[in-house]
Amino acid sequence: MSYKLGITSMSLGRATAGHSLTHKLNMAEKYGYKGIELFYEDLYEEAASRFGNGTTTPSKEAQLKAARYIRALCADRDLFIICLQPFAHYEGLVDRKAHEEHIEKLYFWIDLAHELGTDMIQVPSSFLPAEQVSEDMNLIVSDLQKIADIGAAASPPIRYVYESLCWGTRSDTWETSWDIVKKIDRDNFGLCLDSFNIAGRIYADPCAVSGKCENAEEVVRQSMERLVREMKPYIHKVFYVQVVDAERLSAPLVVGHPYYNAEQPARMSWSRNCRLFYGEAEYGAYLPIREICETFFNKLNFKGWVSLELFNRYMGDTGKDVPEELARRGAVSWHKLVKDMRLAIDEPAPIPYATKVSYTTPPKLTNSWPSRTLETAQKAVSALVQGFRSRLFDFGK
C-alpha cells in the first residue's frame, strides 16, 4: 500500500450543527479524499434522522440500517471506511459492571462495523477521572486482550487500533500505548500514531504563556529517536497515522479563558477547539509536526492511510459552507505534506475551486471571526461544550 488520504467524518462539520453526512461525503469526494474514519455521532444522527421514526434515540435496528445506508453512500463516492470510532472509556474500568456493559456495546459495534464494511474499530485511551480507571496496567492489558479476542472470533474478523490521547488518564504518550500494544500481543490489535497527540503531550502546554513545555524541542527530538528504534522493526503494527497541527493560544488556557472548563483537562479543551491542518501557520499552527512527520514517513517508512483528524470550534458553526471549507483546507494541507515529505505518489489531483466559501480562516475569539463579537463567540463555545456533554454517546476525543 502507498499513501492514501483519509479524514474523520466529524472533521468536516458536526452533525449536531446541521451538517449532513451526505454533504460531507460529497465534499470529501470533491476534494480528493479516498477514505473516512466514521465518527459514531454521524452514524447515530443518520439513524435518528433517516430511520428513527421521529425519535432522537434510534434503536439498534435503525442504527444498523443507517450503517448499511452509509456503506452505500461511501461506495457510490469511492470512499473507503477506514474504521468506526471512537470506542471510548473501556480499558481499566474500576467499575466492572460498567466493563461488562462496554463488552455488550462492543458486540453491537462489531455488528455496525460489519454492516459498514469496515474491519477496524478505533479505541482511544480513556480519559475518565483517575478514580474510575485502574492504575493496574495488567488489568488494562487484559481488558484490551479481551476485545481483541472477541474481534478475532468475529466473522469476518475485526481489528482494533489503539491511540494515546495527550490528556489520557493512564496512557498519554506513544510510548505507553506501544508498551500496551506489545503486551496485548494480538495480530488484530495495532497502533495509531497521531502527530497532534504526540506533540500535544511532550511539546505543547496550553497553560503556559509560551504554549510550550520546558526543553520541548529536545524532548521531541529524543522521543522521535526512540520511536524509530522501537517501532521500525514493527512498522506493520502501525495500522494508520493521523496528521494535524494546532493553534498557539494568545493567552494561557486557565481560569477566565473562553475555552477553560474546570471539568476537563486543559489539553482536552485545547484539542477540541484548536486543532488545525498540517502547515496552517497562517492560522497559528506551531507544533513540530513537520519533524514528527519526517519520522513517520522518512525514518519509519510508514505507508498506508494518512487521516486528517481535525477537531476545531469551527466544526460546530452552522454555516452551510463549513464542510466544503474544511475539506478544501485539508486538501491544501495534504498537497503541502506530500511536497514537504517528498512522498513518492502520483501527483495529487488539483484542488478545485470552492463553489462558495464564507470564511477563509478558522474562527477565533478576535475580530477574525466575521460578524461576531467576543461575547457572541464565547457563548458559541459554551454552547458547543454543553452540546458535547449532552450527547447520549461520548465524544471520545
C-alpha positions as CSV (number, residue, x, y, z in Angstrom):
1,M,0.0,0.0,0.0
2,S,1.2,3.5,-0.8
3,Y,-0.2,6.6,0.9
4,K,-4.0,7.2,0.9
5,L,-5.7,10.3,2.2
6,G,-8.5,10.0,4.7
7,I,-10.4,12.3,7.1
8,T,-12.6,11.8,10.1
9,S,-16.2,12.4,9.1
10,M,-16.8,14.8,12.0
11,S,-13.8,16.9,10.9
12,L,-16.0,18.2,8.0
13,G,-18.6,19.6,10.4
14,R,-20.7,18.4,13.3
15,A,-23.9,16.6,12.6
16,T,-25.4,18.5,15.5
17,A,-24.7,21.7,13.8
18,G,-26.8,20.6,10.8
19,H,-24.1,19.3,8.6
20,S,-25.4,16.2,6.9
21,L,-23.2,13.2,6.3
22,T,-24.2,13.1,2.6
23,H,-23.0,16.6,2.0
24,K,-19.8,15.9,3.9
25,L,-19.1,12.8,1.9
26,N,-19.8,14.8,-1.3
27,M,-17.1,17.3,-0.2
28,A,-14.7,14.5,0.7
29,E,-15.1,13.1,-2.8
30,K,-14.8,16.5,-4.5
31,Y,-11.5,17.3,-2.7
32,G,-9.8,14.0,-3.4
33,Y,-10.1,12.0,-0.1
34,K,-10.0,8.3,-0.5
35,G,-11.5,7.2,2.8
36,I,-13.1,8.3,6.0
37,E,-12.9,7.4,9.7
38,L,-16.6,7.3,10.5
39,F,-17.4,9.1,13.7
40,Y,-20.2,7.3,15.6
41,E,-22.0,10.6,16.1
42,D,-22.5,10.8,12.3
43,L,-23.9,7.3,12.2
44,Y,-26.2,8.0,15.2
45,E,-27.6,11.2,13.7
46,E,-28.1,9.5,10.4
47,A,-30.0,6.7,12.1
48,A,-32.2,9.2,14.1
49,S,-33.0,11.5,11.1
50,R,-33.5,8.8,8.4
51,F,-34.6,5.6,10.2
52,G,-35.6,6.8,13.7
53,N,-39.4,7.2,13.1
54,G,-39.4,10.6,14.7
55,T,-37.3,9.7,17.8
56,T,-34.0,11.2,18.7
57,T,-32.8,7.9,20.3
58,P,-32.7,5.5,17.4
59,S,-33.0,1.8,18.0
60,K,-30.2,-0.7,17.3
61,E,-32.1,-1.8,14.2
62,A,-32.2,1.8,13.0
63,Q,-28.5,2.2,13.5
64,L,-27.8,-1.0,11.6
65,K,-30.0,0.4,8.7
66,A,-28.0,3.6,8.9
67,A,-24.7,1.7,8.7
68,R,-25.9,-0.1,5.6
69,Y,-27.0,3.2,4.1
70,I,-23.7,4.9,4.9
71,R,-21.8,2.0,3.3
72,A,-23.7,2.6,0.1
73,L,-23.2,6.3,0.2
74,C,-19.4,5.8,0.5
75,A,-19.3,3.1,-2.2
76,D,-21.1,5.5,-4.6
77,R,-18.3,8.0,-4.0
78,D,-15.4,5.5,-4.0
79,L,-14.7,6.3,-0.3
80,F,-13.3,3.5,1.9
81,I,-14.5,3.4,5.5
82,I,-11.2,3.1,7.4
83,C,-12.7,2.5,10.8
84,L,-15.6,3.2,13.2
85,Q,-14.6,5.4,16.1
86,P,-14.3,6.1,19.0
87,F,-14.9,3.0,21.2
88,A,-14.1,5.1,24.3
89,H,-13.6,4.8,28.0
90,Y,-13.3,1.0,28.0
91,E,-10.0,-0.2,29.4
92,G,-9.2,-0.5,33.1
93,L,-12.6,0.4,34.4
94,V,-12.7,0.1,38.2
95,D,-16.5,-0.5,38.0
96,R,-16.5,-4.0,36.5
97,K,-20.3,-3.8,35.9
98,A,-19.6,-0.9,33.6
99,H,-16.9,-3.0,32.0
100,E,-19.4,-5.7,31.1
101,E,-21.8,-3.1,29.7
102,H,-18.9,-2.0,27.4
103,I,-18.4,-5.6,26.3
104,E,-22.1,-5.8,25.4
105,K,-21.8,-2.5,23.5
106,L,-18.7,-3.9,21.7
107,Y,-20.7,-6.8,20.2
108,F,-23.1,-4.2,18.7
109,W,-20.2,-2.1,17.4
110,I,-18.9,-5.2,15.6
111,D,-22.3,-5.6,14.0
112,L,-22.2,-2.0,12.9
113,A,-18.7,-2.5,11.5
114,H,-19.8,-5.5,9.5
115,E,-22.7,-3.5,8.1
116,L,-20.4,-0.6,7.3
117,G,-18.0,-2.9,5.5
118,T,-15.0,-1.9,7.7
119,D,-12.8,-4.3,9.6
120,M,-11.5,-1.8,12.2
121,I,-12.6,-0.1,15.3
122,Q,-10.6,2.7,16.9
123,V,-10.0,2.7,20.7
124,P,-8.7,5.9,22.2
125,S,-7.1,5.8,25.6
126,S,-9.6,6.5,28.4
127,F,-9.7,10.0,29.9
128,L,-12.2,9.2,32.7
129,P,-11.4,10.6,36.1
130,A,-8.4,8.9,37.8
131,E,-10.6,7.3,40.4
132,Q,-12.6,5.5,37.7
133,V,-9.6,4.0,35.8
134,S,-7.3,1.4,37.4
135,E,-3.6,2.1,37.7
136,D,-3.0,-1.7,37.2
137,M,-1.5,-1.9,33.7
138,N,-2.1,-5.7,33.8
139,L,-5.8,-5.1,34.0
140,I,-5.7,-2.6,31.2
141,V,-3.8,-5.0,29.0
142,S,-6.2,-7.9,29.9
143,D,-9.3,-5.8,29.1
144,L,-7.9,-4.9,25.7
145,Q,-6.8,-8.5,25.0
146,K,-10.4,-9.5,25.7
147,I,-11.8,-7.2,22.9
148,A,-9.0,-8.3,20.6
149,D,-10.0,-11.9,21.1
150,I,-13.7,-11.1,20.6
151,G,-12.8,-9.3,17.4
152,A,-10.6,-12.2,16.1
153,A,-13.5,-14.6,16.7
154,A,-16.0,-12.4,14.7
155,S,-16.9,-13.3,11.1
156,P,-15.3,-11.5,9.4
157,P,-12.7,-10.7,12.0
158,I,-12.3,-7.2,13.4
159,R,-9.1,-5.3,14.1
160,Y,-8.5,-2.6,16.7
161,V,-6.3,0.4,16.6
162,Y,-5.3,2.0,19.9
163,E,-4.3,5.6,20.3
164,S,-2.9,7.5,23.3
165,L,-4.7,10.8,23.8
166,C,-2.4,13.5,25.2
167,W,-4.7,14.0,28.2
168,G,-5.4,10.3,28.7
169,T,-5.7,9.1,32.3
170,R,-3.3,6.1,32.2
171,S,-2.0,6.3,28.6
172,D,-1.0,9.7,27.3
173,T,2.2,9.1,25.2
174,W,3.0,6.9,22.2
175,E,5.5,5.0,24.4
176,T,2.8,3.9,26.8
177,S,0.4,2.9,24.0
178,W,3.1,0.9,22.3
179,D,4.0,-0.8,25.5
180,I,0.3,-1.8,25.9
181,V,0.1,-3.0,22.3
182,K,3.2,-5.1,22.7
183,K,1.8,-6.7,25.9
184,I,-1.5,-7.4,24.3
185,D,0.4,-9.4,21.6
186,R,-2.5,-9.9,19.2
187,D,-2.2,-9.7,15.4
188,N,-5.5,-7.8,15.2
189,F,-4.5,-5.1,17.7
190,G,-2.3,-2.3,16.5
191,L,-1.4,1.3,17.0
192,C,-2.4,4.7,15.6
193,L,0.3,7.3,15.6
194,D,-1.2,10.8,15.9
195,S,1.1,13.8,15.3
196,F,-1.2,16.0,17.4
197,N,-1.4,13.8,20.4
198,I,2.4,13.1,20.3
199,A,3.3,16.8,20.2
200,G,0.3,17.8,22.4
201,R,1.8,15.9,25.3
202,I,5.5,16.5,25.1
203,Y,5.9,19.8,23.2
204,A,2.7,21.8,23.9
205,D,1.5,23.2,27.2
206,P,-1.6,25.3,26.6
207,C,-1.5,26.6,30.2
208,A,2.0,28.1,29.7
209,V,2.5,31.6,28.3
210,S,4.9,30.2,25.7
211,G,2.5,27.4,24.8
212,K,5.4,25.0,25.2
213,C,6.8,22.5,27.7
214,E,10.3,23.0,29.2
215,N,13.0,21.9,26.8
216,A,10.3,21.0,24.3
217,E,12.5,20.7,21.2
218,E,15.0,18.4,22.8
219,V,12.3,16.2,24.3
220,V,10.6,15.8,20.9
221,R,14.0,15.0,19.3
222,Q,14.7,12.3,21.8
223,S,11.2,10.9,21.5
224,M,11.4,10.6,17.7
225,E,14.7,8.8,18.0
226,R,13.1,6.3,20.4
227,L,10.1,6.0,18.0
228,V,12.4,4.9,15.2
229,R,14.4,2.5,17.4
230,E,11.3,1.0,18.9
231,M,8.8,0.9,16.0
232,K,10.8,0.4,12.8
233,P,11.1,-3.4,13.2
234,Y,7.3,-3.4,14.0
235,I,6.0,-0.9,11.4
236,H,3.3,-3.4,10.5
237,K,1.8,-2.7,13.9
238,V,1.0,0.9,12.9
239,F,-2.4,0.5,11.3
240,Y,-2.6,4.1,10.2
241,V,-1.4,7.6,11.1
242,Q,-3.2,10.9,11.8
243,V,-1.7,14.2,10.9
244,V,-2.8,17.6,12.1
245,D,-1.4,20.6,14.0
246,A,-2.8,23.0,16.5
247,E,-3.1,26.7,17.3
248,R,-0.9,28.5,19.7
249,L,-3.2,30.4,22.1
250,S,-2.8,34.1,22.6
251,A,-3.2,33.6,26.4
252,P,-2.8,30.6,28.7
253,L,-5.8,28.3,29.0
254,V,-6.5,28.9,32.6
255,V,-9.5,30.2,34.6
256,G,-11.0,33.1,32.7
257,H,-10.0,31.8,29.3
258,P,-13.0,31.3,26.9
259,Y,-12.1,27.6,26.5
260,Y,-11.4,26.9,30.1
261,N,-13.6,24.1,31.5
262,A,-13.0,23.1,35.1
263,E,-14.4,19.6,34.4
264,Q,-11.8,18.6,31.8
265,P,-8.0,18.8,31.3
266,A,-6.7,21.9,29.6
267,R,-5.2,19.8,26.8
268,M,-8.6,18.4,26.1
269,S,-10.2,21.8,25.9
270,W,-7.4,23.0,23.6
271,S,-7.7,19.9,21.4
272,R,-11.4,20.2,20.9
273,N,-11.2,23.9,20.0
274,C,-7.9,24.5,18.4
275,R,-6.6,21.7,16.1
276,L,-5.5,22.9,12.6
277,F,-4.5,21.1,9.5
278,Y,-0.8,20.5,8.7
279,G,1.1,23.6,7.6
280,E,-1.5,26.1,8.6
281,A,1.0,28.5,10.1
282,E,-1.1,31.5,8.9
283,Y,-3.8,30.4,11.4
284,G,-1.4,30.0,14.3
285,A,-0.2,26.4,13.9
286,Y,3.1,25.9,15.9
287,L,3.7,22.3,16.8
288,P,6.7,20.4,15.4
289,I,4.5,18.4,13.1
290,R,6.9,18.5,10.2
291,E,9.6,16.9,12.3
292,I,7.2,14.2,13.5
293,C,6.0,13.5,10.0
294,E,9.7,13.2,8.8
295,T,9.9,10.4,11.4
296,F,6.7,8.8,10.3
297,F,7.3,8.8,6.6
298,N,11.0,9.0,6.0
299,K,12.6,7.2,9.0
300,L,9.9,4.7,10.0
301,N,9.0,4.5,6.3
302,F,5.3,4.2,7.1
303,K,3.0,3.6,4.2
304,G,-0.8,3.4,4.4
305,W,-3.7,5.5,5.5
306,V,-2.9,9.1,6.4
307,S,-6.0,10.6,8.1
308,L,-6.6,14.2,8.9
309,E,-8.4,14.1,12.3
310,L,-9.3,17.7,13.0
311,F,-11.2,18.9,16.0
312,N,-11.9,22.7,16.0
313,R,-14.6,25.1,17.2
314,Y,-15.4,25.8,13.5
315,M,-16.9,22.4,13.1
316,G,-19.8,23.5,15.2
317,D,-20.6,26.5,13.1
318,T,-23.9,26.2,11.3
319,G,-22.8,27.9,8.1
320,K,-23.6,25.8,5.0
321,D,-20.1,26.3,3.6
322,V,-18.3,24.8,6.6
323,P,-17.9,21.2,5.2
324,E,-16.5,22.5,1.9
325,E,-14.1,24.9,3.5
326,L,-12.8,22.2,5.9
327,A,-12.5,19.7,3.0
328,R,-10.6,22.3,0.9
329,R,-8.2,23.3,3.7
330,G,-7.5,19.6,4.4
331,A,-6.7,19.0,0.7
332,V,-4.4,22.0,0.7
333,S,-2.6,20.6,3.7
334,W,-2.2,17.2,2.0
335,H,-0.6,18.8,-1.0
336,K,1.8,20.6,1.3
337,L,2.5,17.4,3.3
338,V,3.2,15.4,0.1
339,K,5.7,18.0,-1.1
340,D,7.4,18.6,2.3
341,M,7.8,14.8,2.9
342,R,8.8,14.1,-0.7
343,L,6.2,11.3,-0.7
344,A,6.6,9.1,-3.8
345,I,3.0,9.1,-5.0
346,D,1.1,10.2,-8.1
347,E,0.7,13.9,-8.2
348,P,-2.4,14.8,-6.1
349,A,-5.3,16.0,-8.2
350,P,-5.6,19.8,-8.5
351,I,-7.7,21.3,-5.7
352,P,-11.0,22.5,-7.2
353,Y,-12.3,26.0,-6.5
354,A,-14.8,26.1,-3.8
355,T,-18.3,26.9,-5.0
356,K,-18.8,29.4,-2.2
357,V,-16.8,30.0,1.0
358,S,-18.0,32.4,3.6
359,Y,-14.9,32.1,5.9
360,T,-11.4,31.8,4.8
361,T,-9.9,31.3,8.2
362,P,-10.9,29.3,11.2
363,P,-12.9,31.4,13.6
364,K,-11.0,32.9,16.5
365,L,-12.1,34.8,19.6
366,T,-11.0,38.1,18.0
367,N,-12.2,40.2,15.1
368,S,-11.0,37.4,12.7
369,W,-14.3,35.6,13.3
370,P,-16.6,37.5,10.9
371,S,-19.6,39.4,12.3
372,R,-19.2,38.1,15.8
373,T,-18.3,39.9,18.9
374,L,-16.2,38.3,21.6
375,E,-19.3,37.8,23.8
376,T,-21.1,36.0,21.0
377,A,-18.1,33.8,20.3
378,Q,-17.8,32.9,24.0
379,K,-21.5,31.9,24.0
380,A,-20.9,29.8,20.9
381,V,-18.0,28.0,22.5
382,S,-20.0,27.5,25.7
383,A,-22.9,26.0,23.7
384,L,-20.6,23.7,21.9
385,V,-19.1,22.4,25.1
386,Q,-22.6,21.9,26.5
387,G,-23.5,20.0,23.4
388,F,-20.6,17.6,23.9
389,R,-21.9,16.9,27.5
390,S,-25.5,16.4,26.5
391,R,-24.9,13.7,23.9
392,L,-26.1,10.2,24.6
393,F,-22.7,8.9,23.5
394,D,-19.3,10.1,24.5
395,F,-17.4,12.5,22.2
396,G,-14.4,10.3,22.8
397,K,-11.6,12.6,21.8
